[in-house]
Amino acid sequence: MTMFKLVFIFLFFFVISPASYADQNDKRLNYLFDKLIIAEEDEINKITNQIWKIWHEIDDPQTTREFETGVQMMNLGYFKRSIDYFDKVINKNSNFAEAWNKRATAHFMMGNFDLSMQDISKTLQLEPRHFGALDGMSLIFIHTNQPEKAIEVYEKMLEIFPNSIGTKLKKEKMLSLSTKST
């Protein structure tokens, strides 16, 4: 085999490999999640935004377009159409947690809580630290009048960012609701 063929094979498989994703497996995430554990409220937003950015990274231009179109459709209120785009992304890469999470959001917005919860479960299977999916799960529990389960979810979120004032306030609100109902 000539040197040219070896270089071509190397480039194809290791540099130009199609549909490579940063997503929830990106090595930068561990560092950011470690920082979240000790971050104070003013830093939490900055770090979570960096995490969201990584979760959205897709190195395949076609899949990026489909994913971004799904997000745009969802933001415009075209939830069924957004689900169609997220389905395409998931069919190409079923291990892309953020596509599952976005589809869960679209289902939630349509009131399809069971389908949303299924997608949230898949998101959390792929990325157990996905605070967005956890927050979505808590909203479903709130909508279905299960404050105790929402409290459990907020406790999991506080393991990710223990100093989150917003999450603590949500948990306290659920605690007050659950004590009023007993």
C-alpha positions in Angstrom: 0.0 0.0 0.0 1.4 3.4 -0.9 2.0 6.1 1.5 -0.8 8.2 -0.2 -3.4 5.5 0.5 -2.3 5.2 4.1 -2.6 9.0 4.6 -6.0 9.0 2.8 -7.4 6.2 5.1 -6.1 7.9 8.2 -7.7 11.2 7.1 -11.0 9.6 6.2 -11.4 7.6 9.5 -9.9 10.0 12.0 -10.2 13.5 10.6 -13.0 13.5 8.1 -15.2 10.9 9.8 -18.8 11.8 9.1 -21.4 12.8 11.8 -19.0 13.2 14.7 -20.5 14.9 17.7 -19.3 16.8 20.7 -22.5 16.3 22.7 -22.6 14.7 26.2 -19.4 12.7 25.7 -17.2 15.8 25.2 -14.2 15.7 27.5 -14.6 19.4 28.4 -17.9 18.6 30.3 -16.3 16.8 33.2 -14.2 19.9 34.0 -17.3 22.1 33.7 -19.4 19.9 35.9 -16.6 19.8 38.5 -16.7 23.6 38.5 -20.5 23.6 38.9 -20.2 21.7 42.2 -18.2 24.6 43.8 -19.6 27.5 41.7 -21.5 30.3 43.4 -24.7 31.6 41.9 -23.1 34.3 39.7 -20.8 31.6 38.1 -23.5 28.9 37.6 -25.2 30.7 34.7 -21.9 31.1 32.8 -20.9 27.5 33.3 -24.3 26.1 32.4 -24.3 28.2 29.2 -20.9 26.7 28.3 -22.3 23.2 28.9 -25.4 23.9 26.8 -23.2 25.1 24.0 -21.2 21.8 24.1 -24.4 19.8 24.2 -25.5 21.5 21.0 -22.3 20.9 19.1 -22.7 18.7 16.0 -19.9 18.4 13.5 -22.1 17.2 10.7 -23.5 20.2 8.7 -26.7 18.4 7.6 -27.5 17.2 11.1 -26.7 20.7 12.5 -29.3 22.2 10.0 -31.9 19.6 11.0 -31.3 20.1 14.7 -31.3 23.9 14.5 -34.4 23.8 12.3 -36.1 21.7 14.9 -35.2 24.2 17.6 -36.5 27.1 15.4 -39.7 25.3 14.7 -40.2 24.7 18.5 -39.4 28.3 19.3 -42.0 29.4 16.8 -44.6 27.1 18.3 -44.6 24.5 15.5 -44.1 21.6 17.9 -45.1 18.7 15.6 -42.8 20.0 12.9 -40.0 20.3 15.4 -40.5 16.8 16.5 -40.1 15.6 12.9 -36.7 17.3 12.7 -35.6 15.9 16.1 -36.7 12.5 14.9 -34.4 12.8 11.9 -31.5 13.8 14.2 -32.2 10.9 16.6 -32.5 8.4 13.7 -29.0 9.5 12.5 -27.5 9.4 16.0 -29.6 7.8 18.8 -26.9 8.7 21.3 -27.2 12.4 20.9 -28.8 13.3 24.3 -29.7 16.9 23.4 -31.9 15.8 20.4 -33.8 13.6 22.9 -34.1 16.5 25.3 -35.3 18.9 22.7 -37.9 16.4 21.5 -39.0 16.0 25.1 -39.5 19.7 25.4 -41.6 19.8 22.2 -43.7 16.9 23.6 -44.1 18.8 26.9 -45.2 22.0 25.1 -47.9 19.9 23.3 -49.1 18.4 26.7 -47.7 15.0 25.8 -46.3 14.4 29.3 -45.9 10.6 28.9 -43.9 11.0 25.6 -41.9 13.8 27.1 -41.0 11.7 30.1 -39.9 8.8 27.8 -37.5 11.2 26.0 -36.3 12.7 29.3 -35.5 9.2 30.5 -33.5 8.5 27.4 -31.7 11.9 27.8 -30.8 11.1 31.4 -29.7 7.6 30.4 -27.2 9.2 28.0 -26.3 12.1 30.3 -27.3 11.6 33.9 -26.1 15.2 34.7 -28.5 16.8 32.2 -30.0 19.5 34.4 -32.3 20.7 31.6 -33.9 17.3 31.3 -34.2 17.1 35.1 -35.8 20.5 35.2 -38.3 19.3 32.5 -39.0 16.2 34.6 -39.8 18.4 37.6 -42.2 20.5 35.6 -44.0 17.3 34.5 -44.3 16.3 38.1 -45.6 19.7 39.0 -48.2 19.6 36.2 -49.3 16.2 37.3 -49.6 17.3 40.9 -46.7 15.2 42.2 -44.8 17.7 44.3 -42.9 15.0 46.2 -41.4 13.7 43.0 -40.5 17.2 41.9 -38.7 17.7 45.2 -36.6 14.5 44.5 -35.7 15.9 41.1 -34.6 19.2 42.6 -32.5 17.3 45.1 -30.7 15.6 42.2 -30.2 19.0 40.5 -28.7 20.3 43.7 -26.1 17.5 43.6 -25.1 19.0 40.2 -25.0 22.6 41.4 -25.4 22.7 45.1 -25.2 26.5 45.3 -28.1 27.2 42.8 -30.4 29.7 44.6 -33.0 29.2 41.8 -33.1 25.5 42.3 -33.2 25.8 46.1 -36.2 28.2 45.8 -38.0 25.8 43.5 -37.4 23.0 46.0 -38.6 25.1 48.9 -41.8 26.1 46.9 -42.5 22.4 46.3 -41.9 21.6 50.0 -44.4 24.2 51.0 -47.0 22.9 48.6 -46.5 19.3 49.7 -46.9 20.3 53.4 -50.0 22.2 52.6 -51.6 19.2 50.8 -51.0 16.9 53.8 
